[in-house]
Amino acid sequence: MIRPYRNCIIHGVERNVVNYYISFQVERLDSVLRARLPQYDFQIAFLPEGDTLSRFNSWKILPEHLFPPCLGVKYRYAPLERKGVMIEVGFPINPLLKRMVGQLILSLFLILLLLSCLGLQINAILKQYKLDEMRESFVHTMIHELRRPVQTLKMCVSFLNDKEMRTDEAACDGIVQDALFELDNLSVYLGKLKNMVSADGSATLLHPIPFNLQELVEKVIRLVHIPFGKQVAFSTAFPPDLPLVTADPVHIANILSNLIENAIKYSGSEVNIRVVVIRNDKLIELTVADDGVGISADGQTKVFEKFYRSVHLPDKQIPGLGLGLSYVRQIAEAHHGQVSLRSEVGKGTEITVGLPI
Protein backbone atom coordinates (compact mmCIF):
# COMPACT_ATOMS: atom_id res chain seq x y z
CA MET A 1 0.00 0.00 0.00
CA ILE A 2 2.96 2.39 0.60
CA ARG A 3 4.79 1.72 -2.71
CA PRO A 4 2.29 3.53 -5.05
CA TYR A 5 2.41 6.67 -2.92
CA ARG A 6 6.23 6.40 -2.71
CA ASN A 7 6.46 6.22 -6.49
CA CYS A 8 4.20 9.24 -6.84
CA ILE A 9 6.37 11.24 -4.46
CA ILE A 10 9.57 10.20 -6.26
CA HIS A 11 8.12 11.21 -9.65
CA GLY A 12 6.90 14.47 -8.16
CA VAL A 13 10.34 15.29 -6.73
CA GLU A 14 12.05 14.40 -10.02
CA ARG A 15 9.73 16.68 -12.02
CA ASN A 16 10.16 19.51 -9.53
CA VAL A 17 13.97 19.17 -9.82
CA VAL A 18 13.78 19.22 -13.62
CA ASN A 19 11.48 22.24 -13.52
CA TYR A 20 13.91 23.98 -11.15
CA TYR A 21 16.83 23.73 -13.56
CA ILE A 22 14.82 23.96 -16.79
CA SER A 23 11.71 26.02 -16.15
CA PHE A 24 8.54 24.92 -17.92
CA GLN A 25 7.38 27.03 -20.87
CA VAL A 26 4.12 26.54 -22.69
CA GLU A 27 5.58 27.83 -25.96
CA ARG A 28 8.34 25.19 -25.87
CA LEU A 29 5.85 22.36 -25.25
CA ASP A 30 3.57 23.64 -28.02
CA SER A 31 6.44 23.76 -30.54
CA VAL A 32 7.61 20.26 -29.60
CA LEU A 33 4.10 18.79 -29.97
CA ARG A 34 3.46 20.49 -33.30
CA ALA A 35 6.83 19.33 -34.60
CA ARG A 36 6.31 15.72 -33.61
CA LEU A 37 2.54 15.49 -34.25
CA PRO A 38 1.79 17.93 -37.06
CA GLN A 39 -1.48 16.22 -38.03
CA TYR A 40 -3.18 17.17 -34.72
CA ASP A 41 -4.41 20.45 -33.32
CA PHE A 42 -3.31 21.38 -29.81
CA GLN A 43 -4.57 23.85 -27.24
CA ILE A 44 -2.56 24.25 -24.02
CA ALA A 45 -3.80 26.02 -20.89
CA PHE A 46 -2.58 26.16 -17.28
CA LEU A 47 -4.56 24.13 -14.74
CA PRO A 48 -5.99 25.80 -11.64
CA GLU A 49 -3.95 25.05 -8.57
CA GLY A 50 -5.26 22.66 -5.95
CA ASP A 51 -5.37 19.14 -7.55
CA THR A 52 -3.85 16.27 -5.57
CA LEU A 53 -0.61 14.47 -6.42
CA SER A 54 -2.44 11.22 -7.12
CA ARG A 55 -3.95 12.79 -10.24
CA PHE A 56 -0.90 14.51 -11.69
CA ASN A 57 -1.29 12.40 -14.87
CA SER A 58 -4.73 11.78 -16.35
CA TRP A 59 -6.60 11.85 -19.67
CA LYS A 60 -10.17 11.56 -20.93
CA ILE A 61 -12.36 12.20 -23.95
CA LEU A 62 -13.92 15.61 -23.38
CA PRO A 63 -17.74 15.27 -23.44
CA GLU A 64 -18.23 18.80 -24.80
CA HIS A 65 -16.19 17.92 -27.91
CA LEU A 66 -17.63 14.62 -29.12
CA PHE A 67 -17.83 15.59 -32.81
CA PRO A 68 -15.09 15.99 -33.76
CA PRO A 69 -13.60 14.07 -30.79
CA CYS A 70 -11.15 15.82 -28.51
CA LEU A 71 -8.76 14.24 -25.97
CA GLY A 72 -7.91 16.12 -22.78
CA VAL A 73 -4.52 15.34 -21.15
CA LYS A 74 -3.43 16.71 -17.77
CA TYR A 75 0.32 17.01 -17.22
CA ARG A 76 1.82 18.10 -13.86
CA TYR A 77 5.23 19.58 -14.57
CA ALA A 78 5.62 20.59 -10.88
CA PRO A 79 3.44 18.29 -8.78
CA LEU A 80 4.79 19.43 -5.42
CA GLU A 81 3.89 22.99 -6.28
CA ARG A 82 0.52 21.88 -7.70
CA LYS A 83 1.26 23.28 -11.14
CA GLY A 84 0.24 21.72 -14.43
CA VAL A 85 -1.28 22.20 -17.84
CA MET A 86 -4.28 20.83 -19.74
CA ILE A 87 -3.52 19.79 -23.30
CA GLU A 88 -6.55 19.44 -25.58
CA VAL A 89 -5.82 17.32 -28.64
CA GLY A 90 -8.27 17.58 -31.50
CA PHE A 91 -8.56 14.55 -33.77
CA PRO A 92 -9.32 15.25 -37.42
CA ILE A 93 -12.42 13.68 -38.95
CA ASN A 94 -11.73 10.72 -41.17
CA PRO A 95 -11.89 11.83 -44.83
CA LEU A 96 -14.02 8.82 -45.68
CA LEU A 97 -16.48 9.86 -42.96
CA LYS A 98 -16.56 13.36 -44.43
CA ARG A 99 -17.53 11.97 -47.83
CA MET A 100 -20.22 9.79 -46.22
CA VAL A 101 -21.88 12.55 -44.19
CA GLY A 102 -24.38 13.35 -46.94
CA GLN A 103 -25.24 9.69 -47.45
CA LEU A 104 -25.63 9.14 -43.72
CA ILE A 105 -27.97 12.11 -43.41
CA LEU A 106 -29.97 10.89 -46.42
CA SER A 107 -30.15 7.36 -44.96
CA LEU A 108 -31.34 8.74 -41.62
CA PHE A 109 -34.00 10.81 -43.39
CA LEU A 110 -35.18 7.77 -45.36
CA ILE A 111 -35.34 5.69 -42.17
CA LEU A 112 -37.46 8.36 -40.47
CA LEU A 113 -39.65 8.59 -43.57
CA LEU A 114 -40.17 4.81 -43.62
CA LEU A 115 -41.01 4.80 -39.91
CA SER A 116 -43.52 7.61 -40.47
CA CYS A 117 -45.11 5.73 -43.37
CA LEU A 118 -45.25 2.58 -41.25
CA GLY A 119 -46.95 4.50 -38.45
CA LEU A 120 -49.48 6.01 -40.87
CA GLN A 121 -50.17 2.58 -42.34
CA ILE A 122 -50.74 1.05 -38.91
CA ASN A 123 -53.04 3.95 -38.02
CA ALA A 124 -55.00 3.47 -41.27
CA ILE A 125 -55.33 -0.27 -40.56
CA LEU A 126 -56.64 0.42 -37.06
CA LYS A 127 -59.15 2.95 -38.41
CA GLN A 128 -60.27 0.48 -41.08
CA TYR A 129 -60.68 -2.19 -38.40
CA LYS A 130 -62.76 0.20 -36.31
CA LEU A 131 -64.90 1.10 -39.35
CA ASP A 132 -65.49 -2.59 -40.02
CA GLU A 133 -66.59 -3.06 -36.41
CA MET A 134 -68.94 -0.05 -36.63
CA ARG A 135 -70.35 -1.31 -39.95
CA GLU A 136 -71.03 -4.75 -38.51
CA SER A 137 -72.53 -3.21 -35.37
CA PHE A 138 -74.70 -0.93 -37.51
CA VAL A 139 -76.10 -3.88 -39.47
CA HIS A 140 -76.84 -5.82 -36.28
CA THR A 141 -78.46 -2.78 -34.70
CA MET A 142 -80.64 -2.06 -37.72
CA ILE A 143 -81.80 -5.68 -37.76
CA HIS A 144 -82.50 -5.48 -34.03
CA GLU A 145 -84.37 -2.17 -34.24
CA LEU A 146 -86.43 -3.12 -37.29
CA ARG A 147 -87.37 -6.53 -35.92
CA ARG A 148 -89.86 -5.18 -33.36
CA PRO A 149 -92.05 -3.08 -35.69
CA VAL A 150 -91.89 -5.75 -38.39
CA GLN A 151 -92.98 -8.44 -35.93
CA THR A 152 -95.79 -6.23 -34.64
CA LEU A 153 -96.99 -5.44 -38.16
CA LYS A 154 -96.79 -9.12 -39.06
CA MET A 155 -98.95 -9.95 -36.05
CA CYS A 156 -101.45 -7.24 -37.05
CA VAL A 157 -101.66 -8.50 -40.62
CA SER A 158 -102.11 -12.08 -39.39
CA PHE A 159 -104.91 -10.92 -37.13
CA LEU A 160 -106.64 -9.00 -39.91
CA ASN A 161 -106.26 -11.99 -42.22
CA ASP A 162 -108.41 -14.06 -39.87
CA LYS A 163 -112.06 -13.51 -40.85
CA GLU A 164 -113.42 -14.61 -37.47
CA MET A 165 -111.18 -12.19 -35.56
CA ARG A 166 -112.12 -9.33 -37.86
CA THR A 167 -115.66 -9.53 -36.53
CA ASP A 168 -114.45 -8.12 -33.19
CA GLU A 169 -114.45 -4.40 -33.90
CA ALA A 170 -112.82 -3.43 -30.61
CA ALA A 171 -109.95 -5.86 -31.18
CA CYS A 172 -109.57 -4.63 -34.77
CA ASP A 173 -109.39 -1.05 -33.59
CA GLY A 174 -106.70 -1.99 -31.05
CA ILE A 175 -104.68 -3.87 -33.65
CA VAL A 176 -104.90 -0.97 -36.10
CA GLN A 177 -103.81 1.47 -33.39
CA ASP A 178 -100.84 -0.76 -32.49
CA ALA A 179 -99.87 -0.99 -36.16
CA LEU A 180 -100.03 2.79 -36.55
CA PHE A 181 -98.04 3.19 -33.35
CA GLU A 182 -95.26 0.91 -34.60
CA LEU A 183 -95.24 2.62 -38.01
CA ASP A 184 -94.81 5.96 -36.24
CA ASN A 185 -92.00 4.49 -34.16
CA LEU A 186 -90.30 3.16 -37.27
CA SER A 187 -90.55 6.54 -38.97
CA VAL A 188 -89.19 8.30 -35.90
CA TYR A 189 -86.35 5.78 -35.58
CA LEU A 190 -85.22 6.50 -39.13
CA GLY A 191 -85.46 10.22 -38.41
CA LYS A 192 -83.54 9.69 -35.17
CA LEU A 193 -80.78 7.91 -37.03
CA LYS A 194 -80.58 10.77 -39.52
CA ASN A 195 -80.41 13.36 -36.73
CA MET A 196 -77.77 11.43 -34.82
CA VAL A 197 -75.34 11.19 -37.72
CA SER A 198 -75.88 14.79 -38.80
CA ALA A 199 -73.69 17.58 -37.45
CA ASP A 200 -76.55 19.51 -35.84
CA GLY A 201 -78.59 17.41 -33.46
CA SER A 202 -80.54 20.45 -32.16
CA ALA A 203 -82.74 20.65 -35.26
CA THR A 204 -85.13 17.99 -33.96
CA LEU A 205 -88.65 18.57 -35.23
CA LEU A 206 -91.25 18.13 -32.49
CA HIS A 207 -95.05 17.86 -32.63
CA PRO A 208 -96.10 18.44 -29.02
CA ILE A 209 -99.66 17.62 -27.99
CA PRO A 210 -101.27 16.94 -24.58
CA PHE A 211 -101.39 13.20 -23.84
CA ASN A 212 -101.75 10.76 -20.98
CA LEU A 213 -98.25 9.63 -19.97
CA GLN A 214 -99.50 6.64 -17.97
CA GLU A 215 -101.32 5.20 -20.99
CA LEU A 216 -98.21 5.73 -23.13
CA VAL A 217 -95.96 3.96 -20.61
CA GLU A 218 -98.29 0.99 -20.34
CA LYS A 219 -98.54 0.74 -24.12
CA VAL A 220 -94.74 0.80 -24.61
CA ILE A 221 -94.29 -1.89 -21.96
CA ARG A 222 -96.95 -4.03 -23.59
CA LEU A 223 -95.28 -3.80 -27.02
CA VAL A 224 -91.66 -4.16 -25.91
CA HIS A 225 -89.78 -7.06 -27.46
CA ILE A 226 -88.30 -9.52 -24.96
CA PRO A 227 -85.54 -11.79 -26.33
CA PHE A 228 -85.98 -15.54 -26.13
CA GLY A 229 -84.63 -17.04 -22.92
CA LYS A 230 -84.73 -13.78 -20.97
CA GLN A 231 -86.98 -13.24 -17.97
CA VAL A 232 -88.09 -9.63 -17.57
CA ALA A 233 -90.29 -8.40 -14.73
CA PHE A 234 -91.91 -4.95 -14.98
CA SER A 235 -93.30 -2.80 -12.21
CA THR A 236 -94.80 0.68 -12.53
CA ALA A 237 -95.84 3.50 -10.25
CA PHE A 238 -97.88 6.61 -11.12
CA PRO A 239 -99.25 9.47 -9.01
CA PRO A 240 -103.04 9.59 -8.70
CA ASP A 241 -103.23 13.22 -9.87
CA LEU A 242 -100.96 12.87 -12.90
CA PRO A 243 -101.78 15.73 -15.33
CA LEU A 244 -101.57 15.58 -19.10
CA VAL A 245 -98.09 16.08 -20.47
CA THR A 246 -97.58 18.41 -23.43
CA ALA A 247 -94.82 16.87 -25.51
CA ASP A 248 -94.22 14.82 -28.63
CA PRO A 249 -95.70 11.42 -27.72
CA VAL A 250 -93.84 9.55 -30.44
CA HIS A 251 -90.45 10.83 -29.30
CA ILE A 252 -91.32 10.24 -25.63
CA ALA A 253 -92.35 6.69 -26.50
CA ASN A 254 -89.02 6.18 -28.24
CA ILE A 255 -87.17 7.55 -25.21
CA LEU A 256 -88.96 5.09 -22.95
CA SER A 257 -88.46 2.26 -25.43
CA ASN A 258 -84.71 3.01 -25.61
CA LEU A 259 -84.34 3.02 -21.85
CA ILE A 260 -86.29 -0.22 -21.41
CA GLU A 261 -84.41 -1.99 -24.20
CA ASN A 262 -81.08 -0.88 -22.73
CA ALA A 263 -82.17 -2.27 -19.37
CA ILE A 264 -82.99 -5.58 -21.04
CA LYS A 265 -79.82 -5.74 -23.17
CA TYR A 266 -77.34 -4.82 -20.45
CA SER A 267 -78.42 -7.33 -17.83
CA GLY A 268 -78.25 -11.00 -17.04
CA SER A 269 -80.77 -13.73 -17.83
CA GLU A 270 -83.20 -12.14 -15.34
CA VAL A 271 -83.87 -8.44 -14.87
CA ASN A 272 -86.34 -6.37 -12.89
CA ILE A 273 -87.33 -3.08 -14.52
CA ARG A 274 -89.20 -0.42 -12.61
CA VAL A 275 -90.83 2.52 -14.41
CA VAL A 276 -91.84 5.34 -12.10
CA VAL A 277 -93.56 8.63 -12.92
CA ILE A 278 -93.68 11.37 -10.29
CA ARG A 279 -94.65 15.01 -10.28
CA ASN A 280 -91.92 17.31 -8.96
CA ASP A 281 -92.72 21.05 -8.88
CA LYS A 282 -93.10 22.02 -12.54
CA LEU A 283 -91.61 18.81 -13.90
CA ILE A 284 -92.87 15.35 -14.65
CA GLU A 285 -90.05 12.90 -13.94
CA LEU A 286 -89.99 9.60 -15.83
CA THR A 287 -87.55 7.12 -14.25
CA VAL A 288 -86.45 3.74 -15.59
CA ALA A 289 -84.44 1.64 -13.11
CA ASP A 290 -83.00 -1.85 -13.48
CA ASP A 291 -80.78 -4.29 -11.61
CA GLY A 292 -78.48 -5.02 -14.56
CA VAL A 293 -74.72 -4.82 -15.02
CA GLY A 294 -74.47 -1.09 -14.25
CA ILE A 295 -72.13 1.55 -15.68
CA SER A 296 -68.62 2.32 -14.45
CA ALA A 297 -67.78 5.75 -13.02
CA ASP A 298 -65.68 6.77 -16.03
CA GLY A 299 -68.35 5.55 -18.44
CA GLN A 300 -71.11 7.59 -16.77
CA THR A 301 -69.53 10.81 -18.06
CA LYS A 302 -69.53 9.51 -21.65
CA VAL A 303 -72.70 7.45 -22.12
CA PHE A 304 -74.64 10.44 -23.48
CA GLU A 305 -72.05 11.07 -26.22
CA LYS A 306 -72.74 9.96 -29.79
CA PHE A 307 -71.38 6.52 -30.74
CA TYR A 308 -69.96 5.83 -27.28
CA ARG A 309 -69.99 2.21 -26.19
CA SER A 310 -68.30 1.02 -23.04
CA VAL A 311 -65.23 -1.18 -23.36
CA HIS A 312 -66.33 -3.08 -20.23
CA LEU A 313 -69.42 -4.70 -21.76
CA PRO A 314 -69.83 -8.28 -20.56
CA ASP A 315 -70.91 -9.34 -24.06
CA LYS A 316 -69.25 -7.61 -27.02
CA GLN A 317 -71.85 -9.07 -29.39
CA ILE A 318 -74.69 -6.96 -27.94
CA PRO A 319 -76.02 -4.90 -30.86
CA GLY A 320 -75.85 -1.14 -30.63
CA LEU A 321 -74.33 2.00 -32.12
CA GLY A 322 -74.05 4.06 -28.98
CA LEU A 323 -76.84 6.42 -30.12
CA GLY A 324 -79.67 5.52 -27.73
CA LEU A 325 -78.77 7.66 -24.71
CA SER A 326 -77.52 10.45 -26.95
CA TYR A 327 -80.98 10.48 -28.53
CA VAL A 328 -82.61 10.48 -25.06
CA ARG A 329 -80.65 13.57 -24.03
CA GLN A 330 -81.30 15.29 -27.36
CA ILE A 331 -85.09 14.83 -27.14
CA ALA A 332 -85.19 15.80 -23.46
CA GLU A 333 -83.28 19.02 -24.16
CA ALA A 334 -85.46 19.72 -27.21
CA HIS A 335 -88.43 19.65 -24.78
CA HIS A 336 -86.50 22.00 -22.43
CA GLY A 337 -86.13 19.11 -20.00
CA GLN A 338 -83.21 17.32 -18.41
CA VAL A 339 -81.67 13.88 -17.96
CA SER A 340 -79.88 12.44 -14.91
CA LEU A 341 -78.18 9.12 -14.32
CA ARG A 342 -77.25 7.04 -11.30
CA SER A 343 -75.50 3.72 -11.65
CA GLU A 344 -73.27 1.26 -9.85
CA VAL A 345 -71.44 -1.64 -11.42
CA GLY A 346 -73.10 -4.92 -10.56
CA LYS A 347 -76.19 -3.30 -8.99
CA GLY A 348 -77.99 -1.54 -11.84
CA THR A 349 -78.77 1.77 -13.47
CA GLU A 350 -81.39 4.45 -12.92
CA ILE A 351 -82.07 7.11 -15.57
CA THR A 352 -84.52 9.96 -15.00
CA VAL A 353 -85.96 12.18 -17.71
CA GLY A 354 -87.53 15.44 -16.51
CA LEU A 355 -90.19 17.04 -18.75
CA PRO A 356 -91.91 20.38 -18.12
CA ILE A 357 -95.64 20.15 -17.48
C-alpha positions as CSV (number, residue, x, y, z in Angstrom):
1,M,0.0,0.0,0.0
2,I,3.0,2.4,0.6
3,R,4.8,1.7,-2.7
4,P,2.3,3.5,-5.0
5,Y,2.4,6.7,-2.9
6,R,6.2,6.4,-2.7
7,N,6.5,6.2,-6.5
8,C,4.2,9.2,-6.8
9,I,6.4,11.2,-4.5
10,I,9.6,10.2,-6.3
11,H,8.1,11.2,-9.7
12,G,6.9,14.5,-8.2
13,V,10.3,15.3,-6.7
14,E,12.1,14.4,-10.0
15,R,9.7,16.7,-12.0
16,N,10.2,19.5,-9.5
17,V,14.0,19.2,-9.8
18,V,13.8,19.2,-13.6
19,N,11.5,22.2,-13.5
20,Y,13.9,24.0,-11.1
21,Y,16.8,23.7,-13.6
22,I,14.8,24.0,-16.8
23,S,11.7,26.0,-16.2
24,F,8.5,24.9,-17.9
25,Q,7.4,27.0,-20.9
26,V,4.1,26.5,-22.7
27,E,5.6,27.8,-26.0
28,R,8.3,25.2,-25.9
29,L,5.9,22.4,-25.2
30,D,3.6,23.6,-28.0
31,S,6.4,23.8,-30.5
32,V,7.6,20.3,-29.6
33,L,4.1,18.8,-30.0
34,R,3.5,20.5,-33.3
35,A,6.8,19.3,-34.6
36,R,6.3,15.7,-33.6
37,L,2.5,15.5,-34.3
38,P,1.8,17.9,-37.1
39,Q,-1.5,16.2,-38.0
40,Y,-3.2,17.2,-34.7
41,D,-4.4,20.5,-33.3
42,F,-3.3,21.4,-29.8
43,Q,-4.6,23.8,-27.2
44,I,-2.6,24.3,-24.0
45,A,-3.8,26.0,-20.9
46,F,-2.6,26.2,-17.3
47,L,-4.6,24.1,-14.7
48,P,-6.0,25.8,-11.6
49,E,-3.9,25.0,-8.6
50,G,-5.3,22.7,-5.9
51,D,-5.4,19.1,-7.6
52,T,-3.9,16.3,-5.6
53,L,-0.6,14.5,-6.4
54,S,-2.4,11.2,-7.1
55,R,-4.0,12.8,-10.2
56,F,-0.9,14.5,-11.7
57,N,-1.3,12.4,-14.9
58,S,-4.7,11.8,-16.4
59,W,-6.6,11.9,-19.7
60,K,-10.2,11.6,-20.9
61,I,-12.4,12.2,-24.0
62,L,-13.9,15.6,-23.4
63,P,-17.7,15.3,-23.4
64,E,-18.2,18.8,-24.8
65,H,-16.2,17.9,-27.9
66,L,-17.6,14.6,-29.1
67,F,-17.8,15.6,-32.8
68,P,-15.1,16.0,-33.8
69,P,-13.6,14.1,-30.8
70,C,-11.1,15.8,-28.5
71,L,-8.8,14.2,-26.0
72,G,-7.9,16.1,-22.8
73,V,-4.5,15.3,-21.2
74,K,-3.4,16.7,-17.8
75,Y,0.3,17.0,-17.2
76,R,1.8,18.1,-13.9
77,Y,5.2,19.6,-14.6
78,A,5.6,20.6,-10.9
79,P,3.4,18.3,-8.8
80,L,4.8,19.4,-5.4
81,E,3.9,23.0,-6.3
82,R,0.5,21.9,-7.7
83,K,1.3,23.3,-11.1
84,G,0.2,21.7,-14.4
85,V,-1.3,22.2,-17.8
86,M,-4.3,20.8,-19.7
87,I,-3.5,19.8,-23.3
88,E,-6.6,19.4,-25.6
89,V,-5.8,17.3,-28.6
90,G,-8.3,17.6,-31.5
91,F,-8.6,14.6,-33.8
92,P,-9.3,15.3,-37.4
93,I,-12.4,13.7,-39.0
94,N,-11.7,10.7,-41.2
95,P,-11.9,11.8,-44.8
96,L,-14.0,8.8,-45.7
97,L,-16.5,9.9,-43.0
98,K,-16.6,13.4,-44.4
99,R,-17.5,12.0,-47.8
100,M,-20.2,9.8,-46.2
101,V,-21.9,12.5,-44.2
102,G,-24.4,13.4,-46.9
103,Q,-25.2,9.7,-47.5
104,L,-25.6,9.1,-43.7
105,I,-28.0,12.1,-43.4
106,L,-30.0,10.9,-46.4
107,S,-30.1,7.4,-45.0
108,L,-31.3,8.7,-41.6
109,F,-34.0,10.8,-43.4
110,L,-35.2,7.8,-45.4
111,I,-35.3,5.7,-42.2
112,L,-37.5,8.4,-40.5
113,L,-39.7,8.6,-43.6
114,L,-40.2,4.8,-43.6
115,L,-41.0,4.8,-39.9
116,S,-43.5,7.6,-40.5
117,C,-45.1,5.7,-43.4
118,L,-45.2,2.6,-41.3
119,G,-47.0,4.5,-38.4
120,L,-49.5,6.0,-40.9
121,Q,-50.2,2.6,-42.3
122,I,-50.7,1.0,-38.9
123,N,-53.0,4.0,-38.0
124,A,-55.0,3.5,-41.3
125,I,-55.3,-0.3,-40.6
126,L,-56.6,0.4,-37.1
127,K,-59.1,2.9,-38.4
128,Q,-60.3,0.5,-41.1
129,Y,-60.7,-2.2,-38.4
130,K,-62.8,0.2,-36.3
131,L,-64.9,1.1,-39.3
132,D,-65.5,-2.6,-40.0
133,E,-66.6,-3.1,-36.4
134,M,-68.9,0.0,-36.6
135,R,-70.3,-1.3,-40.0
136,E,-71.0,-4.7,-38.5
137,S,-72.5,-3.2,-35.4
138,F,-74.7,-0.9,-37.5
139,V,-76.1,-3.9,-39.5
140,H,-76.8,-5.8,-36.3
141,T,-78.5,-2.8,-34.7
142,M,-80.6,-2.1,-37.7
143,I,-81.8,-5.7,-37.8
144,H,-82.5,-5.5,-34.0
145,E,-84.4,-2.2,-34.2
146,L,-86.4,-3.1,-37.3
147,R,-87.4,-6.5,-35.9
148,R,-89.9,-5.2,-33.4
149,P,-92.0,-3.1,-35.7
150,V,-91.9,-5.8,-38.4
151,Q,-93.0,-8.4,-35.9
152,T,-95.8,-6.2,-34.6
153,L,-97.0,-5.4,-38.2
154,K,-96.8,-9.1,-39.1
155,M,-98.9,-9.9,-36.0
156,C,-101.4,-7.2,-37.0
157,V,-101.7,-8.5,-40.6
158,S,-102.1,-12.1,-39.4
159,F,-104.9,-10.9,-37.1
160,L,-106.6,-9.0,-39.9
161,N,-106.3,-12.0,-42.2
162,D,-108.4,-14.1,-39.9
163,K,-112.1,-13.5,-40.8
164,E,-113.4,-14.6,-37.5
165,M,-111.2,-12.2,-35.6
166,R,-112.1,-9.3,-37.9
167,T,-115.7,-9.5,-36.5
168,D,-114.5,-8.1,-33.2
169,E,-114.5,-4.4,-33.9
170,A,-112.8,-3.4,-30.6
171,A,-109.9,-5.9,-31.2
172,C,-109.6,-4.6,-34.8
173,D,-109.4,-1.0,-33.6
174,G,-106.7,-2.0,-31.1
175,I,-104.7,-3.9,-33.7
176,V,-104.9,-1.0,-36.1
177,Q,-103.8,1.5,-33.4
178,D,-100.8,-0.8,-32.5
179,A,-99.9,-1.0,-36.2
180,L,-100.0,2.8,-36.6
181,F,-98.0,3.2,-33.4
182,E,-95.3,0.9,-34.6
183,L,-95.2,2.6,-38.0
184,D,-94.8,6.0,-36.2
185,N,-92.0,4.5,-34.2
186,L,-90.3,3.2,-37.3
187,S,-90.6,6.5,-39.0
188,V,-89.2,8.3,-35.9
189,Y,-86.4,5.8,-35.6
190,L,-85.2,6.5,-39.1
191,G,-85.5,10.2,-38.4
192,K,-83.5,9.7,-35.2
193,L,-80.8,7.9,-37.0
194,K,-80.6,10.8,-39.5
195,N,-80.4,13.4,-36.7
196,M,-77.8,11.4,-34.8
197,V,-75.3,11.2,-37.7
198,S,-75.9,14.8,-38.8
199,A,-73.7,17.6,-37.5
200,D,-76.6,19.5,-35.8
201,G,-78.6,17.4,-33.5
202,S,-80.5,20.4,-32.2
203,A,-82.7,20.7,-35.3
204,T,-85.1,18.0,-34.0
205,L,-88.7,18.6,-35.2
206,L,-91.2,18.1,-32.5
207,H,-95.0,17.9,-32.6
208,P,-96.1,18.4,-29.0
209,I,-99.7,17.6,-28.0
210,P,-101.3,16.9,-24.6
211,F,-101.4,13.2,-23.8
212,N,-101.8,10.8,-21.0
213,L,-98.3,9.6,-20.0
214,Q,-99.5,6.6,-18.0
215,E,-101.3,5.2,-21.0
216,L,-98.2,5.7,-23.1
217,V,-96.0,4.0,-20.6
218,E,-98.3,1.0,-20.3
219,K,-98.5,0.7,-24.1
220,V,-94.7,0.8,-24.6
221,I,-94.3,-1.9,-22.0
222,R,-96.9,-4.0,-23.6
223,L,-95.3,-3.8,-27.0
224,V,-91.7,-4.2,-25.9
225,H,-89.8,-7.1,-27.5
226,I,-88.3,-9.5,-25.0
227,P,-85.5,-11.8,-26.3
228,F,-86.0,-15.5,-26.1
229,G,-84.6,-17.0,-22.9
230,K,-84.7,-13.8,-21.0
231,Q,-87.0,-13.2,-18.0
232,V,-88.1,-9.6,-17.6
233,A,-90.3,-8.4,-14.7
234,F,-91.9,-4.9,-15.0
235,S,-93.3,-2.8,-12.2
236,T,-94.8,0.7,-12.5
237,A,-95.8,3.5,-10.3
238,F,-97.9,6.6,-11.1
239,P,-99.3,9.5,-9.0
240,P,-103.0,9.6,-8.7
241,D,-103.2,13.2,-9.9
242,L,-101.0,12.9,-12.9
243,P,-101.8,15.7,-15.3
244,L,-101.6,15.6,-19.1
245,V,-98.1,16.1,-20.5
246,T,-97.6,18.4,-23.4
247,A,-94.8,16.9,-25.5
248,D,-94.2,14.8,-28.6
249,P,-95.7,11.4,-27.7
250,V,-93.8,9.5,-30.4
251,H,-90.4,10.8,-29.3
252,I,-91.3,10.2,-25.6
253,A,-92.4,6.7,-26.5
254,N,-89.0,6.2,-28.2
255,I,-87.2,7.5,-25.2
256,L,-89.0,5.1,-22.9
257,S,-88.5,2.3,-25.4
258,N,-84.7,3.0,-25.6
259,L,-84.3,3.0,-21.8
260,I,-86.3,-0.2,-21.4
261,E,-84.4,-2.0,-24.2
262,N,-81.1,-0.9,-22.7
263,A,-82.2,-2.3,-19.4
264,I,-83.0,-5.6,-21.0
265,K,-79.8,-5.7,-23.2
266,Y,-77.3,-4.8,-20.5
267,S,-78.4,-7.3,-17.8
268,G,-78.2,-11.0,-17.0
269,S,-80.8,-13.7,-17.8
270,E,-83.2,-12.1,-15.3
271,V,-83.9,-8.4,-14.9
272,N,-86.3,-6.4,-12.9
273,I,-87.3,-3.1,-14.5
274,R,-89.2,-0.4,-12.6
275,V,-90.8,2.5,-14.4
276,V,-91.8,5.3,-12.1
277,V,-93.6,8.6,-12.9
278,I,-93.7,11.4,-10.3
279,R,-94.7,15.0,-10.3
280,N,-91.9,17.3,-9.0
281,D,-92.7,21.0,-8.9
282,K,-93.1,22.0,-12.5
283,L,-91.6,18.8,-13.9
284,I,-92.9,15.4,-14.7
285,E,-90.1,12.9,-13.9
286,L,-90.0,9.6,-15.8
287,T,-87.6,7.1,-14.3
288,V,-86.5,3.7,-15.6
289,A,-84.4,1.6,-13.1
290,D,-83.0,-1.9,-13.5
291,D,-80.8,-4.3,-11.6
292,G,-78.5,-5.0,-14.6
293,V,-74.7,-4.8,-15.0
294,G,-74.5,-1.1,-14.2
295,I,-72.1,1.6,-15.7
296,S,-68.6,2.3,-14.4
297,A,-67.8,5.8,-13.0
298,D,-65.7,6.8,-16.0
299,G,-68.4,5.5,-18.4
300,Q,-71.1,7.6,-16.8
301,T,-69.5,10.8,-18.1
302,K,-69.5,9.5,-21.7
303,V,-72.7,7.4,-22.1
304,F,-74.6,10.4,-23.5
305,E,-72.1,11.1,-26.2
306,K,-72.7,10.0,-29.8
307,F,-71.4,6.5,-30.7
308,Y,-70.0,5.8,-27.3
309,R,-70.0,2.2,-26.2
310,S,-68.3,1.0,-23.0
311,V,-65.2,-1.2,-23.4
312,H,-66.3,-3.1,-20.2
313,L,-69.4,-4.7,-21.8
314,P,-69.8,-8.3,-20.6
315,D,-70.9,-9.3,-24.1
316,K,-69.2,-7.6,-27.0
317,Q,-71.9,-9.1,-29.4
318,I,-74.7,-7.0,-27.9
319,P,-76.0,-4.9,-30.9
320,G,-75.9,-1.1,-30.6
321,L,-74.3,2.0,-32.1
322,G,-74.1,4.1,-29.0
323,L,-76.8,6.4,-30.1
324,G,-79.7,5.5,-27.7
325,L,-78.8,7.7,-24.7
326,S,-77.5,10.5,-27.0
327,Y,-81.0,10.5,-28.5
328,V,-82.6,10.5,-25.1
329,R,-80.6,13.6,-24.0
330,Q,-81.3,15.3,-27.4
331,I,-85.1,14.8,-27.1
332,A,-85.2,15.8,-23.5
333,E,-83.3,19.0,-24.2
334,A,-85.5,19.7,-27.2
335,H,-88.4,19.7,-24.8
336,H,-86.5,22.0,-22.4
337,G,-86.1,19.1,-20.0
338,Q,-83.2,17.3,-18.4
339,V,-81.7,13.9,-18.0
340,S,-79.9,12.4,-14.9
341,L,-78.2,9.1,-14.3
342,R,-77.2,7.0,-11.3
343,S,-75.5,3.7,-11.7
344,E,-73.3,1.3,-9.8
345,V,-71.4,-1.6,-11.4
346,G,-73.1,-4.9,-10.6
347,K,-76.2,-3.3,-9.0
348,G,-78.0,-1.5,-11.8
349,T,-78.8,1.8,-13.5
350,E,-81.4,4.5,-12.9
351,I,-82.1,7.1,-15.6
352,T,-84.5,10.0,-15.0
353,V,-86.0,12.2,-17.7
354,G,-87.5,15.4,-16.5
355,L,-90.2,17.0,-18.8
356,P,-91.9,20.4,-18.1
357,I,-95.6,20.1,-17.5
